[in-house]
Amino acid sequence: DVNTVFAGIVVLTACALVLDGIVGRVQKRLMKWQPRSGQTEKL
């Protein structure tokens, strides 16, 4: 059935976009911990 396949594609696309947004936010939060390029950590 074409309608079922199309609905599945739309649902999977929506899930992928939501997961991409979540991963982007987590990555942005974790990148704050990383030192900027050119800086070294002094112990």
Backbone as JSON, one array per atom type, in Angstrom:
{
  "sequence": "DVNTVFAGIVVLTACALVLDGIVGRVQKRLMKWQPRSGQTEKL",
  "N": [[0.85, -1.18, 0.0], [0.68, 2.09, -0.95], [0.13, 4.41, 0.51], [0.63, 3.65, 3.17], [3.38, 3.11, 3.11], [4.34, 5.66, 2.44], [3.49, 7.1, 4.7], [5.04, 5.81, 6.63], [7.6, 6.6, 5.8], [7.44, 9.35, 6.27], [7.08, 9.38, 9.06], [9.49, 8.16, 9.93], [11.31, 10.05, 8.97], [10.61, 12.28, 10.51], [11.28, 11.31, 13.06], [14.05, 11.03, 12.73], [14.81, 13.71, 12.39], [14.13, 14.77, 14.9], [15.84, 13.27, 16.59], [18.3, 14.14, 15.57], [18.25, 16.83, 16.32], [18.3, 16.55, 19.12], [20.79, 15.27, 19.52], [22.44, 17.28, 18.51], [22.06, 19.34, 20.4], [23.06, 18.09, 22.73], [25.7, 17.7, 21.93], [26.55, 20.35, 21.61], [26.43, 21.2, 24.25], [28.34, 19.51, 25.43], [30.65, 20.27, 24.08], [31.39, 22.63, 25.25], [32.95, 21.95, 27.36], [35.32, 21.21, 26.27], [38.63, 22.3, 25.7], [39.48, 25.37, 24.02], [40.75, 25.59, 20.66], [44.25, 25.57, 20.38], [44.74, 26.19, 22.98], [46.26, 24.96, 25.95], [46.03, 22.56, 28.54], [46.84, 23.28, 31.81], [48.45, 21.63, 34.37]],
  "CA": [[0.0, 0.0, 0.0], [1.52, 3.28, -1.12], [-0.12, 5.35, 1.61], [1.32, 3.16, 4.37], [4.81, 3.32, 2.9], [4.59, 7.1, 2.52], [3.35, 7.47, 6.11], [6.23, 5.31, 7.32], [8.73, 7.46, 5.45], [7.25, 10.63, 6.97], [7.33, 9.15, 10.49], [10.92, 7.94, 10.12], [11.99, 11.33, 8.75], [10.36, 13.1, 11.7], [12.1, 10.76, 14.15], [15.45, 11.36, 12.45], [15.01, 15.13, 12.66], [14.1, 14.96, 16.36], [17.08, 12.73, 17.14], [19.38, 15.03, 15.15], [18.18, 18.0, 17.19], [18.74, 16.16, 20.47], [22.24, 15.05, 19.46], [23.07, 18.59, 18.34], [22.05, 20.05, 21.69], [23.99, 17.41, 23.63], [27.05, 17.98, 21.44], [26.86, 21.74, 21.92], [26.66, 21.27, 25.69], [29.59, 18.84, 25.76], [31.78, 20.97, 23.48], [31.79, 23.71, 26.16], [33.97, 21.42, 28.26], [36.56, 21.01, 25.52], [39.4, 23.55, 25.59], [39.51, 25.96, 22.68], [41.92, 25.18, 19.89], [45.43, 26.37, 20.67], [44.95, 26.27, 24.42], [46.7, 23.73, 26.57], [45.6, 22.44, 29.92], [47.96, 23.33, 32.75], [48.2, 20.81, 35.54]],
  "C": [[0.89, 1.25, 0.0], [1.35, 4.25, 0.04], [0.6, 4.93, 2.89], [2.82, 3.38, 4.26], [5.15, 4.8, 3.04], [4.48, 7.59, 3.96], [4.56, 7.0, 6.91], [7.45, 6.17, 7.04], [8.64, 8.79, 6.2], [7.56, 10.47, 8.46], [8.82, 8.95, 10.76], [11.72, 9.23, 9.92], [11.81, 12.24, 9.96], [11.2, 12.62, 12.88], [13.57, 11.11, 13.95], [15.73, 12.83, 12.74], [15.01, 15.43, 14.16], [15.4, 14.46, 16.98], [18.28, 13.6, 16.77], [19.41, 16.28, 16.01], [18.67, 17.7, 18.59], [20.25, 15.98, 20.49], [22.98, 16.38, 19.3], [23.13, 19.37, 19.63], [23.02, 19.42, 22.67], [25.42, 17.72, 23.22], [27.45, 19.41, 21.78], [27.18, 21.9, 23.41], [28.0, 20.64, 26.06], [30.8, 19.57, 25.19], [32.23, 22.15, 24.34], [32.91, 23.24, 27.08], [35.32, 21.3, 27.56], [37.32, 22.33, 25.45], [39.4, 24.06, 24.16], [40.78, 25.56, 21.97], [43.08, 26.13, 20.18], [45.71, 26.51, 22.15], [45.42, 24.91, 24.94], [46.26, 23.74, 28.02], [46.83, 22.42, 30.81], [47.58, 22.55, 34.0], [48.94, 21.34, 36.74]]
}
